[in-house]
Amino acid sequence: MISSKRSTLFAAIVAACAMLWSAPAAAQATRTWISGVGDDANPCSRTAPCKTFQGAISKTAAGGEINCIDPGGFGALTITKSISLICDSTETGILVAATNGIIINSTGAFVTISGFDFEGLGQTGSPGINGINILNAAAVHVRNSKIRGFRNGYGINFQPQSANAQLLVDNVTITESGGSGSPSTSGGININPAAGMTANATITNSQIVDNMNVGIRIDTTGIVGSLINASIDRVTLSNNGAVILVKAPNGTGAVKFMLTDSQVTLNTGQGLIVNGTPTSANARVGNTTITNNGTGVLVLGTAQMLSYGDNRLDGNTTDGAFSGTIARH
């Protein structure tokens, strides 16, 4: 009888230990892989890759990295955590119709996108909306990529609803975006934070060409208390409608803008437009060529567009003029 009780107690202890020490669910990997011949049922390892970004991201830990093994079209993606998508060594395609390529929506997320070819099918009847649509993030770095054909929106749409969000665009070409059906809400890049928020954007070593409407829109119209700090350096802005629009009407938000070492040419409308008041819209331009545009520079309201005195503003249908000159120190 005692032996039987001991056996029953021992069995209960073994069962309890088995429950406590049972194997946990498979942990997310810090690095995963995708391939054109992969399968999303795989663990997304180097030897058993997934087929799409959406399939791989659920198996990748926050702050981890997804790499591409070979060329392929890897599908649209929604990002809700910190992640790096690094695919510089191969042709990495995202092709979409009537939707966004990548959506980023996470207040504290740090996201890197590198080595991509976004195709929005701009010549078809169902072009894409935004190549990269940033709703919320701490920081988004887009580099070494091509974005084209997003006629229903922007190549990059940066509209953060979180404070002090950052956008860095480096070595990126944006073409054939923006459409005649939405002249005020489509083009190359849009920077437009939510009310009360600050957006910080740096665009460098890039080409914004052949877009309809506006190449880069930096706009706080109707957004009370927002602030945009934007810096553009070593960028070619060519064959767009109006190339750079800096707009901050009185009573909304404010924009501080710097353009340096760039080419603004062959745009059918204005090369640079600044619209607002001295305290709401302030632009500075240095060592930049502005030529062969409809209008070189256009200052509206009482906004300020100041030159460092080393720009080349000539050869436009109407050159326009800077508001004044800043002394170089």
HELIX and SHEET records of a PDB file:
HELIX    1   1 ILE A    2  LEU A   20  1                                  19    
HELIX    2   2 PHE A   53  ILE A   57  1                                   5    
SHEET    1   A 8 ALA A  29  ILE A  34  0                                        
SHEET    2   A 8 THR A  60  CYS A  68  1                                        
SHEET    3   A 8 ILE A  83  ILE A  86  1                                        
SHEET    4   A 8 PHE A 110  SER A 114  1                                        
SHEET    5   A 8 ALA A 139  ARG A 148  1                                        
SHEET    6   A 8 PHE A 116  GLU A 119  1                                        
SHEET    7   A 8 THR A  92  LEU A  95  1                                        
SHEET    8   A 8 GLY A  72  GLY A  73  1                                        
SHEET    1   B12 ALA A  29  ILE A  34  0                                        
SHEET    2   B12 THR A  60  CYS A  68  1                                        
SHEET    3   B12 ILE A  83  ILE A  86  1                                        
SHEET    4   B12 PHE A 110  SER A 114  1                                        
SHEET    5   B12 ALA A 139  ARG A 148  1                                        
SHEET    6   B12 ALA A 165  THR A 175  1                                        
SHEET    7   B12 THR A 198  VAL A 209  1                                        
SHEET    8   B12 LEU A 227  SER A 238  1                                        
SHEET    9   B12 ALA A 254  THR A 260  1                                        
SHEET   10   B12 ALA A 281  GLY A 286  1                                        
SHEET   11   B12 GLN A 304  SER A 307  1                                        
SHEET   12   B12 GLY A 324  THR A 325  1                                        
SHEET    1   C11 ALA A  29  ILE A  34  0                                        
SHEET    2   C11 THR A  60  CYS A  68  1                                        
SHEET    3   C11 ILE A  83  ILE A  86  1                                        
SHEET    4   C11 PHE A 110  SER A 114  1                                        
SHEET    5   C11 ALA A 139  ARG A 148  1                                        
SHEET    6   C11 ALA A 165  THR A 175  1                                        
SHEET    7   C11 THR A 198  VAL A 209  1                                        
SHEET    8   C11 LEU A 227  SER A 238  1                                        
SHEET    9   C11 GLN A 263  THR A 265  1                                        
SHEET   10   C11 THR A 289  THR A 291  1                                        
SHEET   11   C11 ARG A 312  LEU A 313  1                                        
SHEET    1   D 9 LEU A  77  ILE A  79  0                                        
SHEET    2   D 9 ILE A 102  ASN A 105  1                                        
SHEET    3   D 9 ILE A 132  ASN A 136  1                                        
SHEET    4   D 9 TYR A 154  PHE A 158  1                                        
SHEET    5   D 9 GLY A 187  ILE A 191  1                                        
SHEET    6   D 9 VAL A 214  ASP A 219  1                                        
SHEET    7   D 9 ALA A 242  ALA A 248  1                                        
SHEET    8   D 9 GLN A 270  GLY A 276  1                                        
SHEET    9   D 9 THR A 295  GLY A 301  1                                        
END                                                                             
